[in-house]
């Protein structure tokens, strides 16, 4: 799971730059960094829950 999350994050960020996803808070192309923050939090939660 911890190896899949970064890959999904990169794919989502590239897709968002090509065509914005239109979700609340992700309406402009320059909002791709928010996806990175969510992925970072998800990786942190995965690391905490793994033990």
matplotlib code that plots the C-alpha trace (Angstrom):
import matplotlib.pyplot as plt

x = [0.0, 2.8, 4.4, 1.1, 0.2, 3.1, 2.4, -1.3, -0.4, 1.9, -0.7, -3.4, -1.1, -0.2, -3.9, -4.8, -2.3, -3.5, -7.2, -8.3, -10.4, -13.1, -13.4, -13.9, -10.6, -9.1, -10.6, -7.4, -4.3, -2.1, -3.9, -2.0, 0.2, -2.9, -2.9, 0.7, -0.3, -3.1, -0.8, 1.9, -0.8, -1.9, 1.6, 2.0, -1.2, 0.0, 3.3, 1.6, -1.0, 1.5, 3.0]
y = [0.0, 2.4, 1.9, 2.3, 5.7, 7.7, 6.3, 7.2, 10.6, 11.3, 10.0, 12.2, 15.2, 14.7, 14.1, 17.3, 19.4, 18.0, 18.5, 19.9, 17.3, 19.8, 18.7, 21.4, 23.0, 21.5, 23.6, 25.2, 23.6, 25.4, 23.5, 20.3, 20.8, 20.1, 16.5, 16.2, 17.3, 14.8, 12.1, 13.1, 12.9, 9.5, 8.2, 9.4, 7.7, 4.5, 4.6, 5.2, 2.5, 0.0, -0.7]
z = [0.0, 0.8, -2.6, -4.5, -2.9, -4.4, -7.8, -7.6, -6.4, -9.3, -11.8, -10.3, -10.4, -14.0, -14.9, -13.0, -14.9, -18.3, -17.4, -14.0, -12.0, -11.1, -7.5, -4.8, -4.2, -7.4, -10.1, -11.5, -12.9, -10.4, -7.5, -8.2, -5.1, -3.0, -4.3, -3.1, 0.4, 0.6, -0.6, 2.0, 4.7, 3.4, 3.5, 7.0, 8.1, 6.4, 8.3, 11.6, 11.2, 9.9, 13.3]

ax = plt.figure().add_subplot(projection="3d")
ax.plot(x, y, z, "-o")
ax.set_aspect("equal")
plt.show()
